[in-house]
Amino acid sequence: MTTIRHTKAVHTAALRKTVIAALEDLKAKDIREIDVRGKTSIADLLVIASGTSARHVKSIADEVVRFAKQAGVMPLGVEGEQEAEWVLVDLGDVIVHVMLPRIREFYGLERLWTVGDRDAEGEAALATG
């Protein structure tokens, strides 16, 4: 059981590196990673990034798919390519959301998936406040 868990963690880490490289390659903005292990069984990691236009969003998502395929990972699904305001690339353990900034702000996925989480700054502010 530990070997399976270790192998999955290694796979997820390698996939994460591939996704980040693809996002950086096409100059995605405001890349954010959210560890969702223990919060959902659908994935281990959400990666959220912004593009500057619908064309940029689609190009970024296409690059993520291209990099994933080169790494031997076939996407389970890609949604939203037609409008390209929000494209979701499901890579199994890693789900990538590429969005226009106004769409990202409206839906607030970062807030949704981090509700109840406390970061070091927040805890320090509470302790001193």
Buried (B, 14 or more C-beta within 10 A) or exposed (E): EEEEEEEEEEBBBBBBEBBBEBBEEBEBBEBBBBBBEEBEEEBBBBBBBBBEEBEBBBBBBBBBBEBBEEBEBEBEEBEBBEEBBBBBBBBBBBBBBBBBEEBBEEBEBBEEBBEEEEEEEEEEEEEEE
